[in-house]
Amino acid sequence: MPPRPKKSGPVEVAEDSTAVKASKKAPARRTKAKEPTETEAAPTTESTASSNHAASTTAPPAAVEPAKQPLKKRAPVVRDDMDALLKPFYYSKHLTDPINTARDKWNLLPAFLRVKGLVKQHIDSYDYFTDVALKEIIKANHMVKSDTNRDKFIMFTDIRVGKPNRQDERNTGYVDSSVTPNECRLRDMTYAAPVYVDVVYSKQSGKASKRNILLGRLPIMLRSSKCVLHGKSETDMGLLSECSIDPGGYFIVRGQEKVILVQEQLSKNRIIVESAKGIIQASVTSHTSHVKTKTYVLLKKGLLYLRHNTLNEDVPVAIVLRAMGVQSDHEILLITAGNDATYQDEFAPNLEQAALEGVFTQEQALDYVASKLKADRFPSFGRVPKSPKQQALEKLAETVIPHVEVKGMNFRPKALYIAFMTRRVLMAMHDPKLVDDRDYVGNKRLELAGQMLALLFEDLFKDFTRQMKVSMDKILKKPNPTKEFDPIDLILQFEHRITSGMERAISTGNWTLKRFRMDRAGITHVLSRLSYISALGMMTRITSQFEKTRKVSGPRALQPSQFGMICTSDTPEGESCGLVKNLALMTHITTSDDEDAVKRIVFILGAEDVEGASGMEVYGAGAYIVFMNGTPVALTRHPKQFLVAFRKFRRMGRISEFVSVYINHHHSGVHIATDEGRICRPLIVVEKGKSKVTARFLDSLRKGTMDFDDALSRGIVEYLDVNEENDSNIAVYEDAITQHTTHLEIEPFTILGAVAGLIPYPHHNQSPRNTYQCAMGKQAIGAIAYNQFERIDTLLYLMVYPQKPMVSTRTIELVKYDKLPAGQNAIVAVMSYSGYDIEDALVLNKASCDRGFGRCQVFKKISHPLKAYGNGAADRMSDRDPKNSKHKKLGADGIVEVGSQLESGDMFMLKETPMHQTTQVAPAAQKWSPQHMAYKLPDYCYADKVMIATNEGSNTIIKIQTRQTRRPEIGDKFSSRHGQKGVVGSIAEQADMPFSDSGITPDIIMNPHGFPSRMTVGKMLELVSGKAGVLEGKQEYGTAFGGSKVEDMGNALVRHGFSYSGKDFVTSGITGESLPAYVFFGPIYYQKLKHMVQDKMHARATGPYAILTRQPTEGRSRAGGLRLGEMERDCLIAYGASQLLLERLMLSSDAHQVDVCETCGMMGYNNWCQSCKSSGGVVKMTMPYAAKLLIQELMSMNIKAKLCLEDEFPRG
């Protein structure tokens, strides 16, 4: 055992003086954890067992021995599971063992996931909405003034969100009570909190103010700062019936868990240059709180024009610039083309065009623009009409590129912006490479729940204030009001609008905003609870509004800019492929930062204000324009020094860590971004060819005396967005660092997401296989949460005996999949056995199924409300009839008793509905209609739970949860973690299964033909690693781009007397003879998928049919028929089976007897032809009802179809 070094004091990690200052400040703002003693540092049995075996094949004795020593002091309290992750479990290390920074820097990962990443970005975004965005919305729309009486007003001064509560109806009225998320799930309530405002309003005696006026109710995101679960320990979560590792980040609306998916949009307020059909154009989508418009500068017939939807036709750029106050041709030429003679020659014809139009002054330019304006659709009556010049000025100031403000009629910033757009078009004309890529991730922004709710709330609040104003004017117009106008009553009168608007949007997923004419569907989805990983995968999903049916490859392709930001494997198959994406493991989505504070730093660093610069200075030698969120603000002549100083400020913590800065040499610009929705990720800073992560810092991180925020404040780690990544030189491994390297990856496997990270050795698989596993991993049955038995879900699948995988990955431990796994370790023999294993079918061991392999439980919810009606009557439960055999499972209250076995036809609930629901009748005169509920499914089940509660509408709801326990059967679907899916082809007796020298019989036999074409080498490596792990008694790792080495695993097998290749000598269980070849034999983690044959098998003799076509209904749930399609029909035609066709397509479907007139070929009725006015030629014939319907529908379109009849048996 190596000697232990002395215990060190507080660690100060510093590479320069700024880092030292930051480290001195750190203890003041956060409490340090107590440093563990040597005895406390001893690893537990669990942490030793999970050690990785990648570096060496034999663990040192020191890794096990200290655990046997008695503890002298109590171990430090573990705050939650993430703290447990920070405990050492990698390479059998102790806290006092030497640290290899290249290998142990992964410790930054769990520290990062404590503060950011995965679901935290949803929560951060929502917190920003409730703490900052709500106040900004109120500030921008704070005043409601009456047009009738200008002295009357209502002013909103502040807004705050309370704690989640519910309103219980008592005898004394409504009483507010605290509420928990689980209660809302069970009672079909909305988990929401009241929103209060402070109001100042006018009275006859002057002004008055009131605090805490209810504005409405806001749905609360779970785990956000307003949620009751915020900051709760694992014990507290258990007391609240919540899962401590449930990620949160979703809403509960009317009892359903809803998640707002991340929305992908093109960047706002950024210039995008495109080229389509030979037309080059620069466009910018301007977005402010009031307006959203798109402006174009485009090249048309060699001339440059500005296009906007307020203009009837395109206006020459030179005229627009002149209208904005750029008077001289020389200045226009300089701010657009600069000093480049080529660009000047290209732009000169535009000046000539302005002269030909007779525009030489600003006045003339404004008249020209005014002549091209569209007429207002809604002219303002009663106000003084504006002159055309005033209208033109107003449109240019407020509507054209509105995000660039015009203060005091100073158009210089806006004129410069249009000039930059023009220059970008000129540059793209000469160099097509300078055309922007719309699919480049740096040109995209992601909208999270906070941004979407802010848009919705502002729209609802504007509508709320507009309705208040209308009502206020109506009240104040009355000549003799009976009482003084009270604005508080008015607010309470309309508060339901905001409540119902927010609830409706989240419940339906439809975001309809009147201001921006925005109508988006599918913003929210029901949170998938098939498995723990399916819920987690849904929280990191990115969806776009791109039309899925369009067969365009560009937006679907894997972009190099997605490296490390978006998971390379996790995307659906089919039409959504490449459009629905998932975030990588260490990504973070930014929220908005204060732009003014960053602008001050820009000027402190010596940049000049761009407004005062002439065209000569803007494009002078060495001059770079500083853009802030796409808008030019300053000019610097030393861009590299500016960049270094700016980044130094950021690493010191003077600027938010999410502000990005980078140089674009093509456009001679320094771009600074502080806006929301950028994807960024943390990287280790490298200075002078050396990583800033030191062994001492990692030591402090593992001890818990420092965290990820300390790494940021010391400048050890920093966040980079996609644009800044392009301006950096990033090394993947520490040994690849050179003098030019600026950053180092924390871990290469973080380019994958949470779902793809479950795959062991994914870098050894063919790419599509990893994508298939991402889809199937979400369908695997396992454990969904610690509180899974406290829930009553619509459909819930649970594995009875889930196991953590023998071959794990770093991601599995980071996302806690090992705590809630979805699969079992099966012994697999790769060999052919009978003919029931072809086409990926699996042969299962019957004895394994008897012992619980693949056994699952299916829980279903049956929910029925007891409605209350307008006349005071309500549904009620009726008494059971002891003589009725179908009532024997019911209790005295008419509801099925818990534990009863329900079979098809059994009653589970006796409900009665009042016959008089609207008219008032005496209780004794009320008549009741029985609405008894019977169990209809063919497979029996058990009543697992019965719950009776009231919902928000004070209606009683009765929920019954049924339970089925299912064992694997032929036709059930299984899959390994490598996209190798297959159904059960046969379940063989254990006595007939082959067995190895050790006496081990496989649980699954898999056909070897599944390997060559699929090339899933990762599955082979998983088998070898798992086998070595079992023999060594520890878990092995198959982490991407790393993990346990195959050589080490092979050597471990040899040490224990097995073959290096993982193959075993196997004996046939049927004949007792040894098989003529060695068999690849070992443990592989298998997932049971939700697709079970019991839910799919279906047959029908006679049954219901559709009313319109009289053909059998479709689908298993409607007891539908099996459709003979067009291709099946073609096969029967080719075969010549005419009578079978007749039977299938008519006699067994929709045979119908009709009257047909032989004379005119029209259909008659009741042995009469209406067309011929005769019954002489009418005969009866049988035809498909759908054909008869088609003929009649054609007739309604004035198309006549004649039926030409022939004798079935013509006379000779």
Number of C-alpha atoms within 10 A of each C-alpha: 8 7 7 11 9 8 11 8 7 12 13 15 21 18 15 10 9 17 20 16 14 21 19 10 12 17 14 9 7 10 10 14 11 10 17 17 14 17 16 16 19 26 22 16 11 10 17 22 17 21 20 26 24 19 13 12 16 10 15 12 9 15 18 16 12 17 16 10 9 8 13 10 11 8 13 13 8 12 12 14 15 18 15 14 18 17 21 22 19 19 18 20 23 21 20 17 14 13 17 11 19 16 15 18 19 17 22 22 22 22 22 16 19 14 12 20 21 23 20 21 23 30 23 21 27 27 18 18 22 22 16 13 22 19 16 17 20 19 15 11 14 17 17 17 18 19 15 14 12 8 13 20 19 24 18 19 16 18 24 16 22 16 15 23 19 20 13 15 13 8 7 6 8 11 12 11 10 11 19 18 25 20 16 22 20 22 20 19 22 28 29 28 21 21 21 18 19 17 22 18 21 17 16 10 6 8 12 12 14 12 14 16 18 18 25 23 26 24 20 27 25 22 22 22 19 20 21 20 19 13 12 15 14 16 14 13 19 14 10 17 19 22 19 21 19 18 18 23 25 26 26 27 22 19 20 21 21 22 26 26 26 28 20 21 16 18 24 21 22 16 24 22 23 20 18 7 5 10 14 22 28 27 21 20 19 21 18 13 12 12 13 18 19 18 21 24 27 27 20 13 7 12 17 24 21 25 21 18 15 17 18 14 16 18 18 21 26 32 29 22 25 24 27 23 18 21 16 11 16 12 17 24 22 20 26 29 26 21 18 10 10 13 19 16 12 16 22 16 15 20 20 14 16 19 13 10 13 12 21 18 15 18 13 17 25 24 19 21 25 19 15 15 18 12 10 8 6 6 9 9 7 6 7 7 11 10 11 16 19 14 17 21 20 14 18 21 21 15 19 23 25 23 23 21 14 15 10 6 12 14 22 17 20 24 24 23 20 24 24 20 24 26 21 24 28 24 20 19 20 12 10 12 10 16 19 16 15 16 17 16 24 21 19 18 21 22 24 25 25 23 20 19 24 19 18 19 22 23 19 20 18 17 16 18 19 13 14 21 20 12 14 24 16 12 14 17 13 9 7 7 10 7 6 10 16 12 19 14 10 15 21 13 12 16 18 16 17 23 20 14 20 21 20 14 17 23 22 15 20 16 22 17 16 13 15 14 9 11 10 12 13 14 22 22 18 19 21 19 22 23 26 27 29 22 20 24 25 22 26 26 21 20 21 20 14 13 11 16 9 8 9 10 10 12 15 18 12 16 14 9 16 19 16 25 25 27 26 23 27 29 23 17 13 9 14 17 16 23 20 22 24 28 29 30 28 26 28 26 27 24 22 17 17 12 15 10 12 20 16 11 15 23 15 10 14 14 22 18 16 21 18 13 14 13 21 15 19 25 21 13 11 12 16 25 26 29 18 21 18 19 21 22 19 23 27 24 17 13 22 13 12 19 18 12 14 21 21 15 17 22 25 20 16 15 19 16 23 26 25 25 25 23 21 15 10 9 14 17 19 23 22 25 22 21 20 19 23 28 25 25 23 24 21 24 23 25 15 12 16 17 20 23 24 18 17 16 23 22 21 18 20 21 20 18 19 23 21 21 14 20 25 21 23 26 28 24 26 21 22 26 25 23 24 19 21 15 14 15 15 21 20 14 14 18 8 11 20 15 10 14 19 22 27 25 21 25 22 16 23 24 24 26 29 28 32 31 30 31 29 31 27 26 18 17 19 17 15 15 18 28 21 21 24 28 20 24 30 23 22 28 29 28 27 26 20 16 17 16 13 13 16 23 19 13 14 21 26 23 27 18 17 24 18 18 26 26 32 29 27 23 26 25 16 18 24 17 24 18 19 20 25 31 28 23 21 22 21 24 28 22 18 17 19 9 12 16 23 18 13 19 24 30 29 28 22 20 16 18 16 12 10 15 24 27 20 22 17 17 23 20 19 17 15 15 17 18 15 18 15 10 12 12 21 16 22 19 17 18 15 20 13 11 8 8 10 18 21 17 22 22 15 12 13 21 23 25 21 17 15 16 17 23 19 14 13 20 23 26 27 21 21 18 20 17 14 16 17 12 11 12 14 7 9 6 8 13 12 15 12 15 15 15 16 17 17 13 12 10 12 15 22 19 22 18 18 19 13 14 14 17 18 16 10 13 16 19 18 18 18 23 22 24 22 18 15 15 15 22 20 17 19 23 22 24 22 22 26 31 23 20 21 20 23 21 21 21 20 17 13 18 14 14 22 24 22 19 10 9 10 14 25 24 25 24 26 22 21 16 15 18 14 9 8 16 16 23 17 20 24 21 23 28 22 26 34 28 26 31 22 16 15 18 11 19 23 30 28 28 23 24 12 17 21 25 18 17 12 19 26 19 17 23 22 15 14 11 10 18 17 19 18 22 18 20 18 25 21 17 16 11 10 12 11 15 13 10 11 17 20 20 27 25 26 27 26 24 27 28 24 23 16 18 16 14 11 10 9 14 10 11 8 12 11 14 18 11 9 9 17 17 21 22 19 15 12 15 9 12 18 21 22 14 14 11 9 9 9 12 16 12 11 15 13 10 9 11 12 12 10 14 17 14 12 15 18 18 15 14 21 20 19 16 13 19 19 25 27 18 16 15 18 20 24 21 13 10 18 19 24 13 13 15 9 14 15 13 16 24 17 14 11 14 15 20 20 18 14 15 14 13 18 16 13 12 12 10 8 9 11 14 14 14 15 12 13 8 6 6 6 6 5 3
